[in-house]
Amino acid sequence: PPDPLPRGLTGGFETSARRGAVVARAAEKLRIEADFVPDVVFGHVGWGESLYLKEVWTDARLLMYAEFYWRSKGLYFDFDEAVYPRSFEQALSAATTAASLTAALSNADRIVSPTLWQAESFPAVFRDKTSVIHDGIDTAATAPDAGATISIPQRGLTFRPGDEIVSFVNRTLEPHRGFHIFMRALPAVLAARPEAHVIIIGGTDGGY
C-alpha cells in the first residue's frame, strides 16, 4: 500500500524542525559559552528557526513575526482556480505546513503582523496576543520626486514627468504576487491608455 505519510507531505514540517534544531543548538552554545541570556527574542514564524528557542531561553519573551498562515482554501492554493486549482493532496500539504506554524505560535508571548489582512489569516485563538504594526518606510528616502526621470539605456528609452507609465515591480514575477492578474488586465489598460508605457521589474526565478 502507498505510504500514508510520504516525504512530500511531511517534508516541510521536517525541514522546519531540522532548521529549528540547528538554531536551538547554536543558541544553547551561545547561552553556555557566552552566558548570553536575552530578555526578548524576535523570530519569524514561518520557517522553523524559532520553534525551539523557548527550550533554550525559557524566561525570555518570545515575539513572533506572523507573515502568513497556510490554509488549503481561500488563500494560498485556490485563490485563482485557473492557476492553482485546489486538490486534496494540496489540502493535506497545507494542513501539514500549518501545523508547524501553529507549534511555533503556541510558544509566542506576543505576535506582530504587518497588516490586518495577514493577521486575520491566522487562527482566531492567536489574535488576542497579536498586534498589527506596519513595516516601517523611510519617507525621507522614499518620497515623491516631481522631477524624476526613468532611463532604460538598453532600450534607448527615457521617461520624463508627464509621460504615462504603468509599472509592476516585485521581487518575483509569479502568481502569488499578482503578476498574472496584472498581465490579464494589461490589454484593457492599454486600450484605454494607448500612449502609456509599461515597465515590469522583477525576478523570474522564484520558488513558488
MOVENHU-V88710 format. One record per residue. N is the residue number from 1. RES is the residue in three letters. D_LAST is the distance of its C-alpha to the last C-alpha in whole Angstrom. Layout:
BEGIN
[[N/RES/D_LAST] [N/RES/D_LAST]]
END
This chain:
BEGIN
[[1/PRO/31] [2/PRO/27] [3/ASP/26] [4/PRO/25] [5/LEU/23] [6/PRO/21] [7/ARG/19] [8/GLY/15] [9/LEU/17] [10/THR/18] [11/GLY/16] [12/GLY/14] [13/PHE/17] [14/GLU/19] [15/THR/17] [16/SER/18] [17/ALA/21] [18/ARG/22] [19/ARG/20] [20/GLY/22] [21/ALA/25] [22/VAL/25] [23/VAL/25] [24/ALA/28] [25/ARG/30] [26/ALA/30] [27/ALA/31] [28/GLU/34] [29/LYS/35] [30/LEU/35] [31/ARG/37] [32/ILE/39] [33/GLU/40] [34/ALA/40] [35/ASP/41] [36/PHE/38] [37/VAL/37] [38/PRO/35] [39/ASP/36] [40/VAL/33] [41/VAL/29] [42/PHE/26] [43/GLY/23] [44/HIS/19] [45/VAL/19] [46/GLY/15] [47/TRP/15] [48/GLY/19] [49/GLU/21] [50/SER/23] [51/LEU/24] [52/TYR/27] [53/LEU/28] [54/LYS/31] [55/GLU/32] [56/VAL/33] [57/TRP/34] [58/THR/36] [59/ASP/37] [60/ALA/35] [61/ARG/33] [62/LEU/29] [63/LEU/27] [64/MET/24] [65/TYR/21] [66/ALA/19] [67/GLU/16] [68/PHE/15] [69/TYR/16] [70/TRP/14] [71/ARG/16] [72/SER/16] [73/LYS/17] [74/GLY/17] [75/LEU/14] [76/TYR/10] [77/PHE/11] [78/ASP/14] [79/PHE/14] [80/ASP/14] [81/GLU/16] [82/ALA/16] [83/VAL/12] [84/TYR/11] [85/PRO/14] [86/ARG/15] [87/SER/17] [88/PHE/19] [89/GLU/17] [90/GLN/14] [91/ALA/16] [92/LEU/18] [93/SER/14] [94/ALA/14] [95/ALA/18] [96/THR/17] [97/THR/15] [98/ALA/17] [99/ALA/20] [100/SER/19] [101/LEU/19] [102/THR/22] [103/ALA/24] [104/ALA/23] [105/LEU/24] [106/SER/27] [107/ASN/28] [108/ALA/28] [109/ASP/31] [110/ARG/29] [111/ILE/26] [112/VAL/25] [113/SER/22] [114/PRO/21] [115/THR/22] [116/LEU/24] [117/TRP/21] [118/GLN/19] [119/ALA/22] [120/GLU/22] [121/SER/19] [122/PHE/21] [123/PRO/24] [124/ALA/27] [125/VAL/29] [126/PHE/27] [127/ARG/28] [128/ASP/31] [129/LYS/30] [130/THR/27] [131/SER/28] [132/VAL/26] [133/ILE/26] [134/HIS/25] [135/ASP/23] [136/GLY/26] [137/ILE/26] [138/ASP/29] [139/THR/31] [140/ALA/33] [141/ALA/31] [142/THR/29] [143/ALA/31] [144/PRO/32] [145/ASP/34] [146/ALA/36] [147/GLY/37] [148/ALA/34] [149/THR/33] [150/ILE/30] [151/SER/30] [152/ILE/28] [153/PRO/31] [154/GLN/29] [155/ARG/30] [156/GLY/33] [157/LEU/32] [158/THR/33] [159/PHE/32] [160/ARG/35] [161/PRO/36] [162/GLY/36] [163/ASP/34] [164/GLU/32] [165/ILE/28] [166/VAL/25] [167/SER/22] [168/PHE/18] [169/VAL/17] [170/ASN/14] [171/ARG/12] [172/THR/9] [173/LEU/10] [174/GLU/7] [175/PRO/8] [176/HIS/8] [177/ARG/10] [178/GLY/12] [179/PHE/12] [180/HIS/13] [181/ILE/16] [182/PHE/17] [183/MET/18] [184/ARG/19] [185/ALA/22] [186/LEU/23] [187/PRO/25] [188/ALA/27] [189/VAL/27] [190/LEU/28] [191/ALA/31] [192/ALA/32] [193/ARG/32] [194/PRO/33] [195/GLU/34] [196/ALA/30] [197/HIS/28] [198/VAL/24] [199/ILE/22] [200/ILE/19] [201/ILE/17] [202/GLY/14] [203/GLY/12] [204/THR/10] [205/ASP/9] [206/GLY/6] [207/GLY/4] [208/TYR/0]]
END
